[in-house]
């Protein structure tokens, strides 16, 4: 399973890191905190894209 940082997700989505953090805070993008840093799994990222399509 691939795990991404907020910076990697921001690059993929072409948005700022702060925007990714806002998506996490609003619970639109699922993430886990590991050692005080957010991590997003590949599965959670796919869920986010599927939710955006519907």
PyMOL Python script that loads the backbone (N, CA, C, O; Angstrom):
from pymol import cmd

cmd.read_pdbstr("""\
ATOM      1  N   UNK A   1       0.854  -1.177   0.000  1.00  0.00           N
ATOM      2  CA  UNK A   1       0.000   0.000   0.000  1.00  0.00           C
ATOM      3  C   UNK A   1       0.896   1.235   0.000  1.00  0.00           C
ATOM      4  O   UNK A   1       1.827   1.351   0.797  1.00  0.00           O
ATOM      5  N   UNK A   2       0.599   2.129  -0.890  1.00  0.00           N
ATOM      6  CA  UNK A   2       1.338   3.386  -1.015  1.00  0.00           C
ATOM      7  C   UNK A   2       0.762   4.405  -0.045  1.00  0.00           C
ATOM      8  O   UNK A   2      -0.455   4.504   0.111  1.00  0.00           O
ATOM      9  N   UNK A   3       1.637   5.163   0.605  1.00  0.00           N
ATOM     10  CA  UNK A   3       1.237   6.211   1.537  1.00  0.00           C
ATOM     11  C   UNK A   3       1.871   7.516   1.077  1.00  0.00           C
ATOM     12  O   UNK A   3       3.061   7.566   0.768  1.00  0.00           O
ATOM     13  N   UNK A   4       1.058   8.574   1.034  1.00  0.00           N
ATOM     14  CA  UNK A   4       1.516   9.869   0.533  1.00  0.00           C
ATOM     15  C   UNK A   4       1.569  10.914   1.646  1.00  0.00           C
ATOM     16  O   UNK A   4       0.831  10.832   2.627  1.00  0.00           O
ATOM     17  N   UNK A   5       2.445  11.886   1.478  1.00  0.00           N
ATOM     18  CA  UNK A   5       2.494  13.036   2.373  1.00  0.00           C
ATOM     19  C   UNK A   5       1.525  14.093   1.856  1.00  0.00           C
ATOM     20  O   UNK A   5       1.021  13.990   0.738  1.00  0.00           O
ATOM     21  N   UNK A   6       1.271  15.101   2.670  1.00  0.00           N
ATOM     22  CA  UNK A   6       0.395  16.183   2.223  1.00  0.00           C
ATOM     23  C   UNK A   6       1.007  16.927   1.041  1.00  0.00           C
ATOM     24  O   UNK A   6       0.286  17.383   0.154  1.00  0.00           O
ATOM     25  N   UNK A   7       2.325  17.052   1.025  1.00  0.00           N
ATOM     26  CA  UNK A   7       2.990  17.723  -0.105  1.00  0.00           C
ATOM     27  C   UNK A   7       2.815  16.939  -1.405  1.00  0.00           C
ATOM     28  O   UNK A   7       2.579  17.527  -2.460  1.00  0.00           O
ATOM     29  N   UNK A   8       2.930  15.618  -1.327  1.00  0.00           N
ATOM     30  CA  UNK A   8       2.754  14.785  -2.524  1.00  0.00           C
ATOM     31  C   UNK A   8       1.324  14.874  -3.047  1.00  0.00           C
ATOM     32  O   UNK A   8       1.106  14.969  -4.254  1.00  0.00           O
ATOM     33  N   UNK A   9       0.359  14.844  -2.144  1.00  0.00           N
ATOM     34  CA  UNK A   9      -1.047  14.938  -2.550  1.00  0.00           C
ATOM     35  C   UNK A   9      -1.318  16.308  -3.161  1.00  0.00           C
ATOM     36  O   UNK A   9      -2.030  16.416  -4.160  1.00  0.00           O
ATOM     37  N   UNK A  10      -0.755  17.347  -2.568  1.00  0.00           N
ATOM     38  CA  UNK A  10      -0.919  18.695  -3.116  1.00  0.00           C
ATOM     39  C   UNK A  10      -0.385  18.765  -4.543  1.00  0.00           C
ATOM     40  O   UNK A  10      -1.022  19.356  -5.415  1.00  0.00           O
ATOM     41  N   UNK A  11       0.774  18.169  -4.786  1.00  0.00           N
ATOM     42  CA  UNK A  11       1.337  18.154  -6.142  1.00  0.00           C
ATOM     43  C   UNK A  11       0.428  17.393  -7.112  1.00  0.00           C
ATOM     44  O   UNK A  11       0.219  17.830  -8.244  1.00  0.00           O
ATOM     45  N   UNK A  12      -0.109  16.259  -6.665  1.00  0.00           N
ATOM     46  CA  UNK A  12      -0.981  15.458  -7.523  1.00  0.00           C
ATOM     47  C   UNK A  12      -2.260  16.201  -7.886  1.00  0.00           C
ATOM     48  O   UNK A  12      -2.723  16.136  -9.025  1.00  0.00           O
ATOM     49  N   UNK A  13      -2.828  16.907  -6.911  1.00  0.00           N
ATOM     50  CA  UNK A  13      -4.093  17.599  -7.124  1.00  0.00           C
ATOM     51  C   UNK A  13      -3.920  19.014  -7.665  1.00  0.00           C
ATOM     52  O   UNK A  13      -4.898  19.688  -7.987  1.00  0.00           O
ATOM     53  N   UNK A  14      -2.667  19.458  -7.762  1.00  0.00           N
ATOM     54  CA  UNK A  14      -2.360  20.822  -8.249  1.00  0.00           C
ATOM     55  C   UNK A  14      -3.021  21.884  -7.354  1.00  0.00           C
ATOM     56  O   UNK A  14      -3.578  22.871  -7.835  1.00  0.00           O
ATOM     57  N   UNK A  15      -2.936  21.643  -6.025  1.00  0.00           N
ATOM     58  CA  UNK A  15      -3.431  22.602  -5.052  1.00  0.00           C
ATOM     59  C   UNK A  15      -2.347  22.818  -4.002  1.00  0.00           C
ATOM     60  O   UNK A  15      -1.335  22.116  -4.002  1.00  0.00           O
ATOM     61  N   UNK A  16      -2.549  23.767  -3.123  1.00  0.00           N
ATOM     62  CA  UNK A  16      -1.556  24.041  -2.089  1.00  0.00           C
ATOM     63  C   UNK A  16      -1.645  23.009  -0.967  1.00  0.00           C
ATOM     64  O   UNK A  16      -2.653  22.321  -0.808  1.00  0.00           O
ATOM     65  N   UNK A  17      -0.567  22.923  -0.198  1.00  0.00           N
ATOM     66  CA  UNK A  17      -0.542  22.034   0.964  1.00  0.00           C
ATOM     67  C   UNK A  17      -1.625  22.445   1.960  1.00  0.00           C
ATOM     68  O   UNK A  17      -2.268  21.592   2.572  1.00  0.00           O
ATOM     69  N   UNK A  18      -1.822  23.744   2.118  1.00  0.00           N
ATOM     70  CA  UNK A  18      -2.861  24.230   3.031  1.00  0.00           C
ATOM     71  C   UNK A  18      -4.249  23.784   2.593  1.00  0.00           C
ATOM     72  O   UNK A  18      -5.100  23.490   3.433  1.00  0.00           O
ATOM     73  N   UNK A  19      -4.484  23.732   1.288  1.00  0.00           N
ATOM     74  CA  UNK A  19      -5.773  23.252   0.782  1.00  0.00           C
ATOM     75  C   UNK A  19      -5.973  21.777   1.115  1.00  0.00           C
ATOM     76  O   UNK A  19      -7.085  21.356   1.433  1.00  0.00           O
ATOM     77  N   UNK A  20      -4.903  20.997   1.043  1.00  0.00           N
ATOM     78  CA  UNK A  20      -4.987  19.584   1.417  1.00  0.00           C
ATOM     79  C   UNK A  20      -5.332  19.472   2.901  1.00  0.00           C
ATOM     80  O   UNK A  20      -6.172  18.659   3.285  1.00  0.00           O
ATOM     81  N   UNK A  21      -4.692  20.276   3.725  1.00  0.00           N
ATOM     82  CA  UNK A  21      -4.963  20.259   5.158  1.00  0.00           C
ATOM     83  C   UNK A  21      -6.416  20.652   5.450  1.00  0.00           C
ATOM     84  O   UNK A  21      -7.039  20.106   6.361  1.00  0.00           O
ATOM     85  N   UNK A  22      -6.946  21.595   4.681  1.00  0.00           N
ATOM     86  CA  UNK A  22      -8.343  21.994   4.853  1.00  0.00           C
ATOM     87  C   UNK A  22      -9.281  20.843   4.490  1.00  0.00           C
ATOM     88  O   UNK A  22     -10.278  20.615   5.176  1.00  0.00           O
ATOM     89  N   UNK A  23      -8.965  20.111   3.406  1.00  0.00           N
ATOM     90  CA  UNK A  23      -9.776  18.950   3.020  1.00  0.00           C
ATOM     91  C   UNK A  23      -9.771  17.897   4.127  1.00  0.00           C
ATOM     92  O   UNK A  23     -10.792  17.267   4.402  1.00  0.00           O
ATOM     93  N   UNK A  24      -8.613  17.713   4.754  1.00  0.00           N
ATOM     94  CA  UNK A  24      -8.509  16.754   5.853  1.00  0.00           C
ATOM     95  C   UNK A  24      -9.340  17.238   7.042  1.00  0.00           C
ATOM     96  O   UNK A  24     -10.080  16.458   7.641  1.00  0.00           O
ATOM     97  N   UNK A  25      -9.220  18.507   7.381  1.00  0.00           N
ATOM     98  CA  UNK A  25      -9.950  19.065   8.512  1.00  0.00           C
ATOM     99  C   UNK A  25     -11.467  18.970   8.311  1.00  0.00           C
ATOM    100  O   UNK A  25     -12.207  18.699   9.256  1.00  0.00           O
ATOM    101  N   UNK A  26     -11.929  19.197   7.058  1.00  0.00           N
ATOM    102  CA  UNK A  26     -13.354  19.111   6.744  1.00  0.00           C
ATOM    103  C   UNK A  26     -13.818  17.662   6.555  1.00  0.00           C
ATOM    104  O   UNK A  26     -14.991  17.405   6.280  1.00  0.00           O
ATOM    105  N   UNK A  27     -12.881  16.725   6.706  1.00  0.00           N
ATOM    106  CA  UNK A  27     -13.139  15.281   6.574  1.00  0.00           C
ATOM    107  C   UNK A  27     -13.604  14.891   5.176  1.00  0.00           C
ATOM    108  O   UNK A  27     -14.317  13.903   5.002  1.00  0.00           O
ATOM    109  N   UNK A  28     -13.197  15.669   4.188  1.00  0.00           N
ATOM    110  CA  UNK A  28     -13.469  15.313   2.801  1.00  0.00           C
ATOM    111  C   UNK A  28     -12.395  14.361   2.279  1.00  0.00           C
ATOM    112  O   UNK A  28     -12.630  13.588   1.350  1.00  0.00           O
ATOM    113  N   UNK A  29     -11.218  14.431   2.889  1.00  0.00           N
ATOM    114  CA  UNK A  29     -10.095  13.563   2.543  1.00  0.00           C
ATOM    115  C   UNK A  29      -9.649  12.880   3.827  1.00  0.00           C
ATOM    116  O   UNK A  29      -9.260  13.543   4.789  1.00  0.00           O
ATOM    117  N   UNK A  30      -9.707  11.545   3.837  1.00  0.00           N
ATOM    118  CA  UNK A  30      -9.309  10.797   5.023  1.00  0.00           C
ATOM    119  C   UNK A  30      -7.790  10.755   5.119  1.00  0.00           C
ATOM    120  O   UNK A  30      -7.091  10.597   4.117  1.00  0.00           O
ATOM    121  N   UNK A  31      -7.296  10.898   6.345  1.00  0.00           N
ATOM    122  CA  UNK A  31      -5.859  10.859   6.573  1.00  0.00           C
ATOM    123  C   UNK A  31      -5.600  10.395   7.999  1.00  0.00           C
ATOM    124  O   UNK A  31      -6.474  10.471   8.862  1.00  0.00           O
ATOM    125  N   UNK A  32      -4.390   9.916   8.227  1.00  0.00           N
ATOM    126  CA  UNK A  32      -3.961   9.492   9.559  1.00  0.00           C
ATOM    127  C   UNK A  32      -2.730  10.304   9.941  1.00  0.00           C
ATOM    128  O   UNK A  32      -1.897  10.638   9.099  1.00  0.00           O
ATOM    129  N   UNK A  33      -2.636  10.610  11.217  1.00  0.00           N
ATOM    130  CA  UNK A  33      -1.475  11.335  11.701  1.00  0.00           C
ATOM    131  C   UNK A  33      -0.441  10.324  12.192  1.00  0.00           C
ATOM    132  O   UNK A  33      -0.735   9.479  13.037  1.00  0.00           O
ATOM    133  N   UNK A  34       0.771  10.424  11.651  1.00  0.00           N
ATOM    134  CA  UNK A  34       1.872   9.560  12.040  1.00  0.00           C
ATOM    135  C   UNK A  34       3.038  10.465  12.416  1.00  0.00           C
ATOM    136  O   UNK A  34       3.537  11.229  11.589  1.00  0.00           O
ATOM    137  N   UNK A  35       3.462  10.372  13.656  1.00  0.00           N
ATOM    138  CA  UNK A  35       4.579  11.191  14.150  1.00  0.00           C
ATOM    139  C   UNK A  35       4.349  12.678  13.866  1.00  0.00           C
ATOM    140  O   UNK A  35       5.239  13.371  13.372  1.00  0.00           O
ATOM    141  N   UNK A  36       3.140  13.156  14.186  1.00  0.00           N
ATOM    142  CA  UNK A  36       2.743  14.556  14.048  1.00  0.00           C
ATOM    143  C   UNK A  36       2.667  15.041  12.600  1.00  0.00           C
ATOM    144  O   UNK A  36       2.626  16.247  12.354  1.00  0.00           O
ATOM    145  N   UNK A  37       2.650  14.118  11.649  1.00  0.00           N
ATOM    146  CA  UNK A  37       2.501  14.492  10.235  1.00  0.00           C
ATOM    147  C   UNK A  37       1.379  13.679   9.621  1.00  0.00           C
ATOM    148  O   UNK A  37       1.217  12.497   9.924  1.00  0.00           O
ATOM    149  N   UNK A  38       0.603  14.321   8.752  1.00  0.00           N
ATOM    150  CA  UNK A  38      -0.509  13.642   8.096  1.00  0.00           C
ATOM    151  C   UNK A  38      -0.007  12.743   6.987  1.00  0.00           C
ATOM    152  O   UNK A  38       0.916  13.097   6.254  1.00  0.00           O
ATOM    153  N   UNK A  39      -0.626  11.571   6.869  1.00  0.00           N
ATOM    154  CA  UNK A  39      -0.344  10.620   5.802  1.00  0.00           C
ATOM    155  C   UNK A  39      -1.666  10.197   5.183  1.00  0.00           C
ATOM    156  O   UNK A  39      -2.657   9.961   5.876  1.00  0.00           O
ATOM    157  N   UNK A  40      -1.652  10.107   3.855  1.00  0.00           N
ATOM    158  CA  UNK A  40      -2.855   9.732   3.110  1.00  0.00           C
ATOM    159  C   UNK A  40      -2.542   8.458   2.337  1.00  0.00           C
ATOM    160  O   UNK A  40      -1.579   8.406   1.573  1.00  0.00           O
ATOM    161  N   UNK A  41      -3.362   7.432   2.539  1.00  0.00           N
ATOM    162  CA  UNK A  41      -3.121   6.183   1.818  1.00  0.00           C
ATOM    163  C   UNK A  41      -3.669   6.294   0.396  1.00  0.00           C
ATOM    164  O   UNK A  41      -4.498   7.151   0.091  1.00  0.00           O
ATOM    165  N   UNK A  42      -3.190   5.420  -0.441  1.00  0.00           N
ATOM    166  CA  UNK A  42      -3.658   5.363  -1.821  1.00  0.00           C
ATOM    167  C   UNK A  42      -5.160   5.102  -1.871  1.00  0.00           C
ATOM    168  O   UNK A  42      -5.869   5.670  -2.702  1.00  0.00           O
ATOM    169  N   UNK A  43      -5.640   4.236  -0.973  1.00  0.00           N
ATOM    170  CA  UNK A  43      -7.065   3.922  -0.911  1.00  0.00           C
ATOM    171  C   UNK A  43      -7.906   5.127  -0.536  1.00  0.00           C
ATOM    172  O   UNK A  43      -8.969   5.348  -1.115  1.00  0.00           O
ATOM    173  N   UNK A  44      -7.440   5.911   0.431  1.00  0.00           N
ATOM    174  CA  UNK A  44      -8.170   7.107   0.832  1.00  0.00           C
ATOM    175  C   UNK A  44      -8.188   8.138  -0.295  1.00  0.00           C
ATOM    176  O   UNK A  44      -9.174   8.853  -0.478  1.00  0.00           O
ATOM    177  N   UNK A  45      -7.108   8.208  -1.036  1.00  0.00           N
ATOM    178  CA  UNK A  45      -7.053   9.136  -2.170  1.00  0.00           C
ATOM    179  C   UNK A  45      -8.031   8.695  -3.263  1.00  0.00           C
ATOM    180  O   UNK A  45      -8.698   9.532  -3.871  1.00  0.00           O
ATOM    181  N   UNK A  46      -8.117   7.399  -3.510  1.00  0.00           N
ATOM    182  CA  UNK A  46      -9.078   6.884  -4.494  1.00  0.00           C
ATOM    183  C   UNK A  46     -10.508   7.150  -4.045  1.00  0.00           C
ATOM    184  O   UNK A  46     -11.362   7.508  -4.856  1.00  0.00           O
ATOM    185  N   UNK A  47     -10.771   6.973  -2.741  1.00  0.00           N
ATOM    186  CA  UNK A  47     -12.107   7.275  -2.205  1.00  0.00           C
ATOM    187  C   UNK A  47     -12.449   8.741  -2.422  1.00  0.00           C
ATOM    188  O   UNK A  47     -13.583   9.067  -2.770  1.00  0.00           O
ATOM    189  N   UNK A  48     -11.492   9.617  -2.222  1.00  0.00           N
ATOM    190  CA  UNK A  48     -11.703  11.051  -2.417  1.00  0.00           C
ATOM    191  C   UNK A  48     -12.095  11.336  -3.861  1.00  0.00           C
ATOM    192  O   UNK A  48     -13.036  12.089  -4.111  1.00  0.00           O
ATOM    193  N   UNK A  49     -11.375  10.739  -4.818  1.00  0.00           N
ATOM    194  CA  UNK A  49     -11.685  10.962  -6.232  1.00  0.00           C
ATOM    195  C   UNK A  49     -13.060  10.416  -6.589  1.00  0.00           C
ATOM    196  O   UNK A  49     -13.796  11.050  -7.345  1.00  0.00           O
ATOM    197  N   UNK A  50     -13.417   9.262  -6.062  1.00  0.00           N
ATOM    198  CA  UNK A  50     -14.732   8.681  -6.334  1.00  0.00           C
ATOM    199  C   UNK A  50     -15.844   9.548  -5.766  1.00  0.00           C
ATOM    200  O   UNK A  50     -16.878   9.726  -6.409  1.00  0.00           O
ATOM    201  N   UNK A  51     -15.646  10.091  -4.562  1.00  0.00           N
ATOM    202  CA  UNK A  51     -16.640  10.971  -3.946  1.00  0.00           C
ATOM    203  C   UNK A  51     -16.802  12.255  -4.753  1.00  0.00           C
ATOM    204  O   UNK A  51     -17.914  12.772  -4.867  1.00  0.00           O
ATOM    205  N   UNK A  52     -15.731  12.770  -5.306  1.00  0.00           N
ATOM    206  CA  UNK A  52     -15.775  13.999  -6.096  1.00  0.00           C
ATOM    207  C   UNK A  52     -16.533  13.783  -7.409  1.00  0.00           C
ATOM    208  O   UNK A  52     -17.156  14.711  -7.926  1.00  0.00           O
ATOM    209  N   UNK A  53     -16.483  12.570  -7.946  1.00  0.00           N
ATOM    210  CA  UNK A  53     -17.164  12.278  -9.221  1.00  0.00           C
ATOM    211  C   UNK A  53     -18.673  12.193  -9.050  1.00  0.00           C
ATOM    212  O   UNK A  53     -19.423  12.503  -9.976  1.00  0.00           O
ATOM    213  N   UNK A  54     -19.126  11.772  -7.861  1.00  0.00           N
ATOM    214  CA  UNK A  54     -20.571  11.590  -7.669  1.00  0.00           C
ATOM    215  C   UNK A  54     -21.266  12.866  -7.279  1.00  0.00           C
ATOM    216  O   UNK A  54     -22.482  12.872  -7.083  1.00  0.00           O
TER     217      UNK A  54
END
""", "prot")
cmd.dss("prot")
cmd.show_as("cartoon", "prot")
cmd.util.cbc("prot")
cmd.orient("prot")
